[in-house]
Amino acid sequence: LPPPPLPLPKISPPPVPSSAPSFGGPVTLNVGGTLYSTTLETLTRFPDSMLGAMFRAGTPIPPNLSPQGGGHYFIDRDGKAFRHILNFLRLGRLDLPRGYGETALLRAEADFYQIQPLLDALRDLEASRGTPVPTAALLHADVDASPRLVHFSARRGPHHYELSSVQVDTFRANIFCTDPECLGAMRARFGVASEDRAEGGPHFRLEWAPCPAELPEVEYRRLGLQPLWTGGPGELREVVGTPGFLEEVLRVALEHSFRLDSVFPDPEDLLNSRSLRFVRH
């Protein structure tokens, strides 16, 4: 059976009830930290969309009160891309700046808000640019953490050694993707260039263990442990644990037009999950 659909985005309730906005009046949205002001007429331009359902007349949605006292609705999505979502709702047409290079992200946002006319407009735009329409694909990322207690001798003086212990968390991840281009981007994102950490076929595995501050570097190397890095030259960042790893997976998936399909075990705690499944239709 297919996994259950992901829940609609939560709109934070206020500490006290508030009257719902009326048609014709301004509505303020906080999208990923960026504020936008619009009207209910604009938000409900496409009634079958997620925004149309969220702000349909007669649907009570209490606003989250800002510290300044003004009511606004919070949606945990990309604030920069929402500018183009809102302009499409206002104008009824796609009007992007020249050289706009984030159509994959905008397509992912349009798919999240379920604005089918915008998805159609993006598809027409890509076809006019000669951009190949992404083919259907599946992406699956699993990650598991295994703590272990490591014992080592710590030198406290010229002839004084002390037995110490520290917990080391080892992470193992498996990435499966039927799109070779996306899989290659995943390898590049995590610096997988040699066959000792990459495998042929539609998947590859990673294993890493951040070095605890209490563990001497010589003991870390002796145990055969290694860190995991992400980013390009000059901006390398160490992947410390599960949230950092899954955040990078999400970025690459959205860049390649994938849509998050399921989260295991808890859909409410995405970055601490053990398994993410993405699809691209």
Order of alpha helices (4+ residues) and beta strands (2+ residues): beta-beta-alpha-alpha-beta-beta-alpha-alpha-alpha-beta-beta-alpha-beta-alpha-beta-beta-alpha-beta-beta
